[in-house]
Amino acid sequence: MPHLMPSFLTLLVVIAVARFFGFVFRCLKQPSVMGEVLGGIVLGPSVLGYFFPDYMSVVFHADAMVFLRHVAEIGIALYLFVMGLEIDLHRLKKSARSAVFISQASIILPFVLGVGLALQIYSGYAPAGVGQLEFSLFIGVSLSITAFPVLARILMDSNMHKTPLGDLALTCAAIDDITAWCLVAVVTGIMKSSLSGAGWTILLTVLYIGFMIVVARPYIERLIPRLEKSVERLPQALLAFAVLGALGSAALTDLIGIHAFFGAFLFGAIIPHDSLVAREITDKLQDFVAILFLPAFFALMGVKTQLGLLSSAPDWVICIGIIGLAILGKFGGAFIGAKISGSATKDAATIGILMNTRGLVELIVLNIGLTVGILSPTLFAMLVLMTFVTTFMTGPLLRLTRQIVLDPVRSQSKSIFSGLL
């Protein structure tokens, strides 16, 4: 039997590969997170494991997998906590009317298409023992996700983050993420309980969300300014209290019967976005989580993603169909919603392209589906490919759309200038 690689050395390899592929993707003007996802797939059975069968048992042996799973779970909880901190609830109120309509339209259409697809593939791709209801709901949710953090990075790279259109898209994505996590909470509640138990889980979830928004959030908004008046930098005790609050909220939602990640996200969302607490926690945690914890998650995703399972023509037809429906639903829903809200056609098309970004949030949701047993490994691999394709296409399509919009203006300007001459 080959000598097993120590778990910390496995983590070292995972981080190094993730950073390399992230750098390559940044050079290609793509989100670095998708390069890190690809690095995880390369490390898994689809690439290195395929060519070197003994490699998996040496690098990703049982002890290393347990170690990586614990690191990844802590990292994703902290990542979603930070993601919640970045959501500005006051900004959501300012553009609530149009943003809510667009975001819900961009959820409803792909959700309906996903449920329709699930009804067609249930007999062939649903794991044994999974009911048609939770399977259909989860596929619908999987096609409805927009990745708020990746979208924010794309807007920043495109110099659109301070424009009204960029602000509207980011607000839509934030509302989309909140809605999607609530839907994931409902589906996992149904999956973990009987129908009667699921009703009780959903009721407790609604009560907990209401408590956090109606009671906890106003209290925190009054408390934080008083704590910040006397200090320029927050003491470690207060930062530790905030992190413990996120982990405590995660533990409570896990006890309720929904996924722990939702609790961490919700606790971050109720802390004022522009407070010193939010800024310092983000500064201290964001890079650390991205460098150390997220690569462990990408490695786990890569090990679970077995592209070799897509071994027949029908599998690839279903996979291409999933990608097509995901694009049609997300772009079409956001475009229609934006047009009805009064946006110009070019702006509606831009919002549709941006809302089709899925990224890391989608991968977290898919990992939950695989962990609780709603997704089969084959369908999981298909949905990971869908996530990669839809996120990868956002940047090039956005640049192409802006170029098409600008070219007629440039041509008209040249014609006027030539006439003057």
Buried (B, 14 or more C-beta within 10 A) or exposed (E): EEEBBEBEEBBEBBBEBBBBBBEBBEEBEBBBBBBBBBBBBBBBBBBBBBEEEEBBBBBBBEEBBEBBBEBBBBBBBBBBBBBBBBBBBEBBEEBEEBBBBBBBBBBBBBBBBBBEBBEEBBEEBBBEEBBEBBBBBBBBBBBBBBBBBBBBBBBEBBEBBEEEBBBBBBBBBBBBBBBBBBBBBBBBBBBBBEEEEBEBBBEBBEEBBEEBBEEBBEEBBEEBEEBBEEEEEBEEEBBEBBBEBBBBBBBBBBEBBBBBBBBBBBBBBBBBBEBBBBEBBBEBBBEEBBEBBBBBBBBBBBBBBBBEBBEEEEBEEBBBBBBEBBBBBBBBBBBBBBBEBEBEEEBBBBBBBBBBBBBBBBBBBBBBBBBBBBBBEBBBBBBBBBBBBBBBBBBEBBEEBBEEBEEEEEEEEEEEEEEEE
